[in-house]
Amino acid sequence: MSGVTQVNDRGSGAPPTAAVLDRERLRELFDLRSSYNARSGGDYEDDPNPVWRELRERGPVHEGIVHELTGYDRPAMFQGLPYPDRPHFSVFSFDVCDQVFRDNETFASSPQAVDPTGGQIGASSSMLSMGGAQHRRYRALVQPSFVPARGPWWITNWIEETVHALIDRFAGDGAAELNVDFCAAIPVLTITSSFGVAVEEALHIREVLNDPPEVIRMLAPIVAARREAPQDDLISVLVQAEITDEEGVRHQLSDHEIYTFAILLLLAGSGTTWKQMGITLTALLRRPEVLEAVRADRSLLRPAVEESVRWSPTDPMFARFATRDVELGGLRIPRGSVVHLCLGAANRDPARWDRPDEFDIHRPMKRSLGFGSGAHVCLGMHVARAEITVGIGALLDRLPNLRLDPAAEPPRLIGMYERGATEIPVLFDR
Ligand code: HEM
């Protein structure tokens, strides 16, 4: 790894070259069972849905933590954990999860006030942890780059070329492993190249995400370069953004605020989309007649992605902190409690969906909680949808007769708080 970050000055329309990605490093980083993912219960290999169904049938809210209630007895970390000194409750129904997501006066995203201008840089100082007007001010700065109308900006600048460069690497082989060699690489390359990070550095930035000073070292030359000469990319959006503070004074974002945004986008945008794309591909490849229907009619790709996000959301749990004593689903929740929202269970609530355990791309479209709900609803959901539909669409276009390798172990979905597929070995005609 070079000591100095290479700034990608190719600007918009100049894609990353995925050929330089090191396959072995990708494998180490993007195996759910690797030490990198072990903290969130990567070694959980069961299907949690039968237990969640049983819990939901007994009541919408239970005292306890999702993984413990599910029968996973090793330590697992995620948003809202560990906080051993607070009471913990978990919600399993759609209506109550949605109610909590939408009431961030009573259910805050963070146990304390957030200071985005100083202190430690990371998700806990980002807008993900903010509430009310502070959250709205910060979110408004980046929202315009993530609206559906910006889809083509993401697709033509970064997604399409990345997807095709990755397929070029295996299209002549007649066989591939799609989860790591394809799905994992797309989101990390999309978000890093939208920052102007050179593709050679993309994996390193992903590797050191939990080491903010190292991420900052890599981003600093880009932020400085974009302050000098803005381009058509995301860091340029951030250096040009102006925020109005509580006193009504407008100011540009500090470097500290920009790094915080960048780290949040990297954290929130790369692992999630990788795993959801793998889940979608697994669901389709394991149902050849559904894959065939999508191959024949690409307009079915979009409902297939929505159904995958409902049926098996990659992050099946997020948390909130009760700001006052409150009653929820028949239980008294004391102020200060952590309330875990099991969206995985909420998304299979039979009160909202018929045959909720079935993966059915033809079911009537209804909002699920896979991208969250309320003020913090996923900022990047349209980018994620674009990455997955462009990615799978290109596989279908370029790899005739794409199918699971019958000689290999078929992919399974594993993981507790970050769910995704095991390897996805496929064959296709050359
Ligand atoms: C399929 C892939 C994805 C899934 C399933 C997903 C899921 C979610 C969920 C459930 C939340 C709500 C968290 C909460 O309420 O506490 C969220 C928030 C967020 N997501 Fe995503 N996400 C995905 C992809 C992305 C991508 C590609 C990006 C960025 C490029 C992104 C950026 C964010 C950000 C910045 C937030 C925080 C929004 C806020 O606090 O207002 N996500 N995501």
Boltz pocket constraint, residues with backbone or C-beta under 6 A from the ligand:
constraints:
  - pocket:
      binder: B
      contacts: [[A, 109], [A, 127], [A, 128], [A, 129], [A, 139], [A, 187], [A, 191], [A, 264], [A, 265], [A, 268], [A, 269], [A, 270], [A, 272], [A, 273], [A, 276], [A, 309], [A, 313], [A, 314], [A, 315], [A, 318], [A, 319], [A, 369], [A, 370], [A, 371], [A, 372], [A, 373], [A, 375], [A, 376], [A, 377], [A, 378], [A, 379], [A, 380], [A, 381], [A, 383], [A, 384]]
      max_distance: 6.0
